[in-house]
Amino acid sequence: MIVLDGESFQLDELASVVYAAAPVSLSDSGLERMQHAHEAVAKGVAGGNSIYGLTTGLGSKSGEALSGSEIDQFAMDSIRARANAMGDSLPREIVRAAIAARLNSFMLGHSCGSSRLAIHYRDCLNAGVCPHVGRIGSIGAGDLCQTATLSLAMLGEGRIRDQGQGFVDAANALSETGLEIPKLNVGDNMALMNHGSVGVGGSAVALLRARRWLNHCENAVSAGIEAFQANLSPLHAVARGRNNCSNSDRGEVTVSQRLLSRLQGSSLLRGAEPRRLQDPLSIRNVSQILGSLETALRHAEEVCVVAMNSSTDSPQVDVNNNAIESTGAFMTPDLTIACEGVARSVDLVCTAQVARIRTYLTHRLTDLDQYLAVNNAASNGFAPLLKATESLLASIKAALNPVPFWPSVNADGVEDVFAQTSMRALNLFEALDLAETLLAIESIVVAEALQQRQPGPVYSADTEQFIAEVREKVPPLGNARALTADVESLKSRLSPSFC
């Protein structure tokens, strides 16, 4: 059971909710804070205060007051009018993460919504309810169209994902699970849609995927070092604090130490003369390359956890100071920029992967058979796979391109700039799906090279385990065959699975 209190939600807990369907509960103190804030909102509305989106219109109509007869109906109509997310559905992981992030931020007590909303969202999340939310609709100045689409489905209008890949009517789906749809009160509309939880939740699952991918990359790299019989002096230099790396917290130091740990037991560590004086940069500088991703991930994870435990609402309620204020908290450019850093590092790591794959297949660099081909004229080994590998890298780079910033044309000049957190998160998440395929290719090539170098070197226990895991999915190359099914089979082991 994951207890959400608005203050201590961590990435590993979100992973349990998203991937293992861990149930969530809401802290009593958080529900009390939320209800006190909602009561302050109701009091403010009854007192005739001007409150954005509650007693006024939205966007360019924020200066126009709603009449008393319009206020109640406006709560639901404002969500319907903005539920304009389009295109294919967001991945299930991102939708569940967005719901969990929204629930946690509810517990801070700064939203305008009633505690009944949080209880309904909790029950939907625990029941596995996953609305259809189009992937197009957020400009990063809040996730308005996507959050409105998500909320509308949770209120019985729209579509909800079924147990397969299809979608069913939301009202019927909620009825079948025994969930009662709450009636909206004043303030509930803004709590449901005017926040940045899609960008926050999407960033969280993208970073979780990147962290898992980095771990698998290190497994393949350490095995590849043994397959190449690489010179370990560059790793030792970084791990021992040379190369101006006296700060042991630097990413490249951490990575070099982890790689050397994976190599324990290898004959490479026995002090023999290296096979080559200088290896290609994709191997010689692997601690710096992977270390850049380690450093970028640490920063982005820190920024993301702060965002997960912050309010991205507008308006926000400050009960202690009896204030309901319009804010810009829904915009999270710091999270966008932090995830951009991760994307650039993933790009570098993937580029180096393709360079290493080519290196492992080059006789003059490895002393192994060219393309790791069997010794007959009918086989070109892995050479044909290089074409698909380069095409895959091009697709990864396209997905990792920086997201655009430019002046917005929305709301008659009131909403005139945006941060694109949601787009950055989605593109990074999907780029990593392709990167897992590239990693599967590298792993298959490395396993083949390791076995072709035998008998000879003594491999580490980690490398022996690496070979066994690859061979569980993919047989040795042997004669020519199509490799697509092999790559996809091994990739399935690398990808995070959804419960």
C-alpha positions in Angstrom: 0.0 0.0 0.0 1.4 3.4 -1.1 0.3 6.2 1.2 0.0 9.6 -0.6 0.5 12.6 1.7 1.6 15.3 -0.8 5.1 15.5 0.7 7.0 12.2 0.4 6.0 10.5 -2.9 9.1 8.9 -4.5 9.8 7.5 -8.0 10.1 3.9 -6.8 6.7 4.2 -5.2 5.2 5.7 -8.4 6.8 2.7 -10.3 5.0 0.3 -8.0 1.7 2.1 -8.7 2.2 2.2 -12.4 3.9 -1.1 -13.2 2.8 -3.4 -10.3 -0.7 -2.0 -9.7 0.2 -1.3 -6.0 -2.9 0.2 -4.3 -2.8 3.7 -2.9 -4.3 5.3 0.1 -4.7 8.9 1.0 -3.4 10.3 4.3 -6.1 11.6 6.7 -4.2 14.8 7.2 -4.0 15.4 3.4 -7.8 14.8 3.0 -8.4 17.3 5.9 -6.2 19.9 4.2 -8.0 19.4 0.9 -11.4 19.7 2.5 -10.4 22.9 4.4 -9.2 24.4 1.2 -12.5 23.6 -0.6 -14.5 25.1 2.3 -12.5 28.3 1.9 -13.3 28.3 -1.8 -17.0 27.8 -1.2 -16.9 30.6 1.4 -15.1 32.9 -1.1 -17.6 32.2 -3.8 -20.6 32.7 -1.5 -19.0 36.0 -0.5 -18.9 37.3 -4.1 -15.1 37.1 -4.4 -13.6 37.1 -7.9 -11.9 33.7 -8.3 -10.4 32.7 -11.7 -12.3 29.8 -13.3 -14.9 29.6 -10.5 -16.7 32.9 -10.6 -15.1 34.2 -13.8 -14.6 32.8 -17.3 -11.3 31.2 -18.4 -8.5 32.4 -20.6 -9.4 35.6 -22.5 -12.7 35.7 -20.6 -11.0 35.7 -17.2 -12.2 39.3 -16.7 -15.8 38.4 -17.1 -17.9 37.5 -14.1 -20.2 34.5 -14.1 -23.8 35.1 -12.8 -25.0 33.1 -9.8 -27.1 30.9 -12.1 -24.1 30.1 -14.4 -21.6 29.1 -11.7 -22.9 25.6 -11.0 -23.3 24.6 -14.6 -19.9 26.1 -15.5 -18.1 23.5 -13.5 -19.0 20.7 -15.8 -19.3 22.7 -19.0 -15.8 24.1 -18.6 -14.3 20.6 -18.5 -16.4 19.5 -21.5 -15.3 22.5 -23.6 -11.6 21.8 -22.9 -11.6 18.0 -23.3 -10.0 18.3 -26.7 -7.0 16.0 -26.5 -6.5 14.4 -29.9 -4.7 11.5 -31.6 -3.7 8.1 -30.4 -4.0 7.4 -26.7 -1.2 8.3 -24.3 0.6 5.2 -23.1 -1.2 3.5 -20.1 1.9 4.1 -18.0 1.7 7.9 -18.5 -2.0 8.1 -17.7 -1.7 6.1 -14.5 1.3 8.1 -13.5 -0.6 11.4 -14.1 -3.5 10.2 -11.9 -1.1 9.2 -9.1 0.7 12.5 -9.4 -2.6 14.5 -9.3 -3.8 12.5 -6.3 -0.6 13.2 -4.4 -0.7 16.9 -5.1 -4.3 17.0 -3.9 -3.0 16.1 -0.5 -1.1 19.4 -0.2 -4.4 21.2 0.3 -3.9 23.9 -2.3 -6.4 22.8 -4.9 -9.9 24.1 -5.1 -11.5 20.6 -5.2 -13.4 18.7 -2.6 -12.0 15.6 -0.9 -14.7 13.6 -2.6 -12.8 14.1 -5.9 -9.6 12.6 -4.4 -11.4 9.6 -3.0 -13.0 9.0 -6.5 -9.7 9.3 -8.2 -8.1 6.9 -5.7 -10.9 4.4 -6.2 -10.5 4.6 -10.0 -6.8 4.2 -9.8 -7.0 1.2 -7.5 -9.7 -0.4 -9.8 -7.4 -0.1 -12.8 -9.5 2.6 -14.5 -7.4 4.1 -17.4 -9.1 6.8 -19.5 -8.4 7.4 -23.1 -6.4 10.6 -23.3 -5.2 11.8 -26.7 -1.4 12.4 -26.9 -1.9 15.8 -28.5 -3.3 18.6 -26.4 -0.8 19.9 -23.9 1.4 22.9 -24.6 3.1 22.7 -21.3 1.5 25.9 -19.9 -0.7 23.4 -18.0 -1.9 20.2 -19.5 -5.4 21.6 -19.9 -6.9 19.6 -22.9 -5.4 16.3 -21.7 -6.3 16.8 -18.0 -9.9 17.8 -19.0 -10.1 14.7 -21.3 -8.9 12.5 -18.5 -11.3 14.1 -16.0 -14.3 13.9 -18.2 -13.8 10.1 -18.6 -13.5 9.8 -14.8 -16.8 11.6 -14.6 -18.5 9.1 -16.9 -18.1 10.9 -20.3 -15.6 9.8 -22.8 -13.8 6.4 -23.1 -11.8 4.1 -20.8 -9.3 1.5 -21.8 -10.5 -2.1 -21.6 -8.4 -5.1 -20.5 -7.0 -5.3 -24.1 -6.0 -2.4 -26.3 -9.6 -1.2 -27.0 -11.8 1.4 -25.3 -15.3 1.3 -23.9 -17.9 3.9 -22.8 -16.7 5.5 -19.6 -20.1 5.5 -17.9 -20.6 1.8 -18.5 -17.1 1.0 -17.4 -17.4 2.9 -14.1 -20.8 1.3 -13.5 -19.4 -2.2 -14.0 -16.6 -1.5 -11.4 -19.2 -0.3 -8.9 -17.8 3.3 -8.8 -20.2 6.1 -8.2 -19.6 9.2 -10.2 -19.5 12.3 -7.9 -21.4 15.4 -8.7 -19.2 18.4 -9.1 -19.2 21.3 -6.7 -17.8 24.8 -7.3 -14.0 24.7 -7.6 -13.9 21.0 -8.6 -13.5 21.9 -12.3 -10.2 23.8 -11.8 -8.9 21.1 -9.5 -9.5 18.5 -12.2 -8.1 20.2 -15.2 -5.9 23.3 -14.5 -2.7 21.6 -13.4 0.5 20.0 -14.9 0.2 16.4 -13.7 0.4 14.8 -17.2 3.8 16.4 -17.7 4.9 15.5 -14.2 3.6 11.9 -14.4 4.9 11.5 -17.9 8.4 12.7 -16.9 8.4 10.4 -14.0 7.8 7.2 -16.0 10.2 8.4 -18.7 12.9 8.8 -16.1 12.2 5.4 -14.6 12.5 3.9 -18.0 15.8 5.7 -18.7 17.2 4.6 -15.3 16.3 0.9 -16.1 17.8 1.3 -19.6 21.1 2.7 -18.3 21.4 -0.4 -16.0 20.9 -2.7 -18.9 23.4 -0.6 -21.0 26.0 -1.1 -18.3 25.5 -4.8 -18.4 26.0 -4.9 -22.2 29.0 -2.6 -22.0 30.8 -4.6 -19.3 30.2 -7.8 -21.3 31.3 -5.9 -24.5 34.6 -4.9 -22.8 35.3 -8.6 -22.3 34.2 -9.5 -25.8 36.6 -6.8 -27.2 39.3 -7.6 -24.6 39.6 -3.9 -24.0 42.3 -1.9 -22.3 40.9 -1.1 -18.7 43.3 1.7 -17.9 40.8 4.4 -18.9 38.3 2.9 -16.4 40.8 2.6 -13.7 41.9 6.2 -14.2 38.4 7.5 -13.7 37.5 5.1 -10.8 40.6 6.1 -8.9 39.9 9.8 -9.1 42.3 10.9 -11.8 41.3 12.9 -14.9 40.1 15.7 -12.6 37.4 13.4 -11.2 38.3 13.8 -7.5 34.6 14.2 -6.8 33.4 10.7 -6.3 29.8 11.8 -6.9 30.4 12.6 -10.6 28.5 10.3 -13.0 31.5 9.1 -14.8 33.2 8.0 -11.5 30.1 6.1 -10.4 29.7 4.4 -13.8 33.4 3.4 -14.0 33.2 1.9 -10.5 30.0 0.0 -11.4 31.6 -1.4 -14.6 34.7 -2.5 -12.8 32.5 -4.2 -10.2 30.7 -6.1 -13.0 34.1 -7.2 -14.3 35.2 -8.9 -11.1 36.6 -12.3 -11.8 37.5 -11.4 -15.4 41.0 -12.3 -16.6 41.2 -8.7 -17.8 41.8 -7.7 -14.2 44.8 -9.9 -13.7 47.3 -7.3 -14.9 48.3 -8.8 -18.3 49.5 -6.6 -21.1 46.4 -5.0 -22.9 45.6 -6.4 -26.3 45.6 -2.8 -27.7 47.3 0.4 -26.4 44.3 2.5 -27.4 40.7 1.3 -28.1 38.1 3.2 -30.1 36.5 6.1 -28.2 33.1 4.4 -27.9 34.9 1.9 -25.6 37.7 4.0 -24.2 35.4 6.8 -23.2 32.4 4.7 -22.1 32.6 5.9 -18.5 32.2 9.5 -19.7 29.5 8.6 -22.2 27.4 6.6 -19.8 28.4 9.0 -16.9 26.8 11.9 -18.8 23.4 10.0 -18.6 24.0 9.1 -14.9 24.6 12.8 -14.1 21.6 14.0 -16.2 19.3 11.4 -14.6 20.3 12.4 -11.1 19.4 16.0 -11.7 16.2 15.2 -13.6 15.1 12.7 -10.9 15.6 15.3 -8.2 13.6 17.9 -10.2 10.9 15.4 -10.9 10.4 14.3 -7.2 10.1 18.0 -6.2 7.4 18.4 -8.9 5.6 15.3 -7.8 5.3 16.8 -4.3 4.4 20.3 -5.4 1.1 21.9 -6.3 0.8 22.7 -10.0 -2.7 24.2 -9.5 -4.1 27.5 -10.6 -5.8 29.0 -8.7 -4.2 27.9 -5.4 -5.7 28.1 -2.0 -3.7 29.4 1.0 -5.9 28.5 3.9 -3.5 30.1 6.5 -3.6 33.5 4.8 -7.3 33.2 3.7 -6.3 33.7 0.1 -7.2 32.1 -3.2 -4.7 33.2 -5.8 -4.1 32.8 -9.5 -0.7 31.3 -10.1 1.6 30.0 -12.9 2.5 26.8 -11.0 1.2 24.6 -13.8 4.1 25.6 -16.0 7.2 23.4 -15.3 10.1 24.5 -17.6 12.7 23.3 -15.1 11.3 19.7 -15.5 11.3 20.2 -19.3 14.9 21.3 -19.4 16.0 18.6 -17.0 14.4 15.9 -19.2 16.0 17.6 -22.2 19.4 16.9 -20.6 18.5 13.3 -20.2 17.3 13.2 -23.9 20.7 14.6 -25.1 22.6 12.1 -23.0 20.4 9.2 -24.3 21.2 10.4 -27.9 25.0 10.3 -27.1 24.7 6.8 -25.5 22.8 5.5 -28.6 25.3 7.0 -31.0 28.1 5.3 -29.1 26.2 2.0 -29.1 26.1 2.0 -32.9 29.8 2.8 -33.0 30.5 -0.1 -30.7 28.4 -2.5 -32.7 30.4 -1.6 -35.8 33.6 -2.1 -33.8 32.6 -5.5 -32.5 32.0 -6.5 -36.2 35.4 -5.3 -37.5 38.1 -7.9 -37.8 41.1 -5.4 -37.8 39.9 -4.1 -34.4 38.8 -7.3 -32.7 40.8 -10.1 -34.3 37.5 -12.0 -34.6 35.8 -13.0 -37.9 34.6 -10.0 -40.0 31.0 -9.3 -39.1 31.2 -12.3 -36.8 30.3 -14.4 -39.8 30.6 -18.2 -39.9 33.5 -19.4 -42.0 31.6 -19.8 -45.4 30.9 -17.5 -48.4 27.2 -17.7 -47.9 27.1 -15.7 -44.7 27.8 -12.0 -44.1 27.2 -12.4 -40.4 25.6 -9.4 -38.8 26.5 -7.0 -41.7 22.9 -6.8 -43.0 21.7 -5.9 -39.5 23.8 -2.8 -39.6 21.5 -1.2 -42.1 18.5 -1.6 -39.9 20.6 -0.5 -36.9 21.5 2.9 -38.6 17.8 3.4 -39.5 16.8 2.7 -35.9 19.4 5.3 -34.7 17.9 7.9 -37.0 14.4 7.3 -35.6 15.8 7.6 -32.0 17.4 10.9 -32.8 14.2 12.2 -34.4 12.3 11.4 -31.2 14.9 12.9 -29.0 15.0 16.3 -30.9 14.5 19.2 -28.5 10.9 20.3 -28.0 9.9 23.6 -29.5 9.4 26.9 -27.6 7.7 29.8 -29.2 5.1 32.5 -28.4 1.6 31.0 -28.1 -1.5 32.3 -29.9 -3.8 31.2 -27.2 -6.4 33.2 -25.2 -6.1 36.5 -27.0 -2.6 37.1 -25.7 -3.3 36.0 -22.1 -1.6 32.6 -22.6 1.4 33.6 -24.7 4.2 31.2 -23.9 4.6 27.5 -23.0 7.1 24.9 -21.8 6.1 21.6 -23.5 6.8 19.3 -20.5 4.3 16.8 -21.6 5.7 16.6 -25.1 9.2 16.2 -23.8 8.1 13.4 -21.5 6.2 11.5 -24.1 8.9 11.8 -26.8 11.6 10.7 -24.3 9.5 7.7 -23.2 8.9 6.5 -26.7 12.5 7.2 -27.8 13.5 4.8 -25.0 11.3 2.1 -26.5 13.4 2.3 -29.6 16.6 2.5 -27.6 15.7 -0.8 -25.9 15.6 -2.3 -29.4 19.0 -0.9 -30.2 20.3 -2.3 -26.9 18.9 -5.7 -27.8 20.9 -5.6 -31.1 24.1 -4.6 -29.2 23.5 -7.4 -26.7 23.1 -10.1 -29.4 26.3 -9.0 -31.1 28.2 -8.9 -27.9 27.1 -12.4 -26.9 28.2 -13.7 -30.3 31.6 -12.1 -30.0 32.0 -13.4 -26.4 31.4 -17.0 -27.6 33.6 -16.7 -30.7 36.5 -15.6 -28.5 36.4 -18.9 -26.6 38.3 -20.9 -25.6 40.5 -18.3 -24.1 39.7 -15.5 -21.6 38.0 -16.1 -18.3 34.9 -14.1 -18.1 33.3 -12.5 -15.0 30.3 -14.0 -13.4 28.2 -11.1 -14.6 29.3 -11.6 -18.2 28.6 -15.4 -18.0 25.1 -14.4 -16.7 24.7 -11.9 -19.5 25.5 -14.7 -22.1 23.0 -17.0 -20.5 20.2 -14.4 -20.5 20.8 -13.6 -24.2 21.0 -17.3 -25.2 17.7 -17.9 -23.3 16.1 -15.7 -26.0 18.4 -15.9 -29.0 20.5 -18.8 -30.3 24.0 -18.4 -31.8 24.0 -16.9 -35.3 25.1 -19.9 -37.3 24.0 -19.7 -40.9 22.2 -16.7 -42.3 18.7 -16.0 -40.9 16.3 -13.1 -40.3 17.1 -11.5 -36.9 14.0 -9.4 -36.4 12.2 -12.0 -34.2 15.4 -12.5 -32.2 15.8 -8.8 -31.5 12.2 -8.4 -30.5 12.3 -11.4 -28.2 15.4 -10.1 -26.4 13.9 -6.5 -26.3 10.9 -7.9 -24.4 13.2 -8.8 -21.5 14.7 -5.2 -21.5 11.4 -3.3 -21.5 9.4 -2.5 -18.4 6.3 -4.5 -18.2 2.8 -3.3 -17.2 0.8 -5.2 -14.7 
